[in-house]
Amino acid sequence: MSVLLETSLGEIVIDLLVDTAPKCCENFLKLCKVKYYNFSPFHSVQKGFTCQTGDPLGPDSPESDGGSSIWGLLSGPSKKSFITDIDRKLKHNERGTVSMATVPATGDPDERLAGSQFLITLGDDANYLDGKAAPFGMVVEGFDTLEKINDAFTNTNGRPLKDIRIRHTIILEDPYPDPPGLEVPDASPTPTKAQLATVMIADDEELEADVDEAAMEKLRREREARAQALTLEMVGDLPFAEVKPPENVLFVCKLNPVTHDEDLELIFSRFGKILSCEVIRDKRTGDSLQYAFVEFENQKDCEQAYFKMQGVLIDDHRIHVDFSQSVSKLSDTWRDATNSKRKQHAGGFGGIASLEKKRHYRDEETYERNGRGYRMVFDKADDRRKATTAPEKDPRRSRSRSPRYDKYDSRRDRDRYDARDRRDAQQYRYRDGTQDRDRDRERKQDSYRSGRNH
């Protein structure tokens, strides 16, 4: 009766001692049959002594319960562990001895309880385990795999720094009948989230070969530079992380403060056509910061200027020339182009296509142009002043008016006002007469009523 363990470091074939340890063999076989050990880590490696596995999560996981026997899986936590059948004749004096990890029973210290965890000896004469672990098998193939496990780098707790895990378990022969309720999966189950959370360095991850300290420092700086570039891309300072400075732009520094753009352009133009030449100045004071950028049309002209202009005396200052390492201009160009595209594609109102600006029943443009439109409460003061003043006349349409036309215009206005006054006077007179007639009618009615009463 044998079981094949496929580990991340190789295969191990175990022959089971079903005659001397039937209980432990049955538990191990049935756990392998239900794929309970799949993705279980070798959580403890003691060099030249033992390696231990069998807990699907490992003791480092807060969700680990230490593992369970096959009867605990089928019947419940009350049968999580079982009393082992330790044969005192079986010793741990050979490498490759497979034993169940045990703990003493609470009532009887001579009885040992086991669950699912087992260990494999990595050296001979591990007599310390006699009476503390329950042997139930021997490794017959895969000693090279045991050597790889033994050579693994571990932390202070014996946990391999790079995961060593059981990938599959294959039963070559099973003499035991299945207990009631045992369900055999059709395929190997995928690792659970709790199991994936225990991964330190994945067993399929390739570690870097030994390199010298200088190469490691260079690699570290490259990774740090990529991380910083990615950060600048995320905050919008770079169009993309792999952006490179232009190869046709020279950086010129150590300039005299009196050197102007035109002077520098005239000097560098003998090497080729210049697209732009800019001395960088302080935004507040306008003073030169004593460095500039010169952009050539061709890269070849830029390279020639780089070799010829280094250390040249300009305005009593020896300049320093180098290829530009700045991408700020490229970044600004990219940002401006992106913003313009956004404005072009933005529809509706406020850049949102689904919104439409509210319209009034009057012509807004004409109404606001005359200073009577609806205004926002946060309009600037000069806007308010413009709104209250009369609109300026087009000088092209203005022309002089003769005194005769002015006299006629004033007479027309006076006649219009006189006619309106006469119309108002007639209206008031008619209203007063109507009120007088109403009062006379009321007096006659009152006198008529009083005469009848007498």
Number of C-alpha atoms within 10 A of each C-alpha: 15 20 22 19 21 18 22 19 20 17 20 20 21 23 19 25 17 17 9 18 19 17 16 27 24 20 21 24 25 22 21 21 21 19 19 24 25 24 24 23 27 24 24 19 27 19 18 15 16 22 22 23 24 28 24 28 26 24 16 10 14 10 11 14 13 16 22 24 23 27 22 17 17 15 12 12 12 10 15 21 20 23 16 21 17 23 14 11 8 16 18 23 16 16 20 24 24 26 24 29 23 22 17 14 14 10 7 8 10 12 18 23 21 24 27 26 22 22 22 24 28 23 19 14 14 18 12 12 17 17 18 18 23 28 32 28 26 20 22 13 15 18 17 13 16 23 15 12 23 21 14 17 13 18 10 6 10 17 23 23 16 18 23 27 23 22 20 20 24 15 16 13 12 16 9 13 8 14 11 9 10 14 11 13 10 7 8 14 13 10 14 11 8 14 18 13 11 17 16 12 14 16 15 11 9 9 9 6 6 8 8 8 9 9 11 12 11 11 12 11 12 12 12 12 13 13 13 13 17 17 15 15 16 13 9 12 17 21 19 16 17 10 13 11 15 16 16 19 26 23 17 22 18 16 23 18 15 11 16 17 16 11 13 19 19 11 11 20 16 11 17 16 15 20 14 13 22 15 22 16 15 9 8 6 7 9 13 18 15 18 20 23 22 23 24 24 14 16 15 14 19 23 18 12 20 19 11 12 17 14 13 13 13 15 13 9 15 16 19 17 22 17 18 18 13 15 16 12 11 16 18 14 13 15 16 12 12 13 11 12 11 12 12 10 11 13 14 12 12 12 14 11 11 9 11 12 8 6 8 9 5 10 11 14 9 11 12 14 14 15 18 12 16 10 12 7 6 6 9 9 9 9 11 12 11 13 17 12 10 11 11 6 8 7 7 6 6 8 7 5 8 8 9 8 10 11 10 11 12 11 12 12 11 12 12 11 12 12 12 11 12 11 12 12 12 11 11 12 12 11 11 11 10 11 11 10 10 10 10 10 10 10 10 10 10 10 10 10 10 9 8 7 6 5
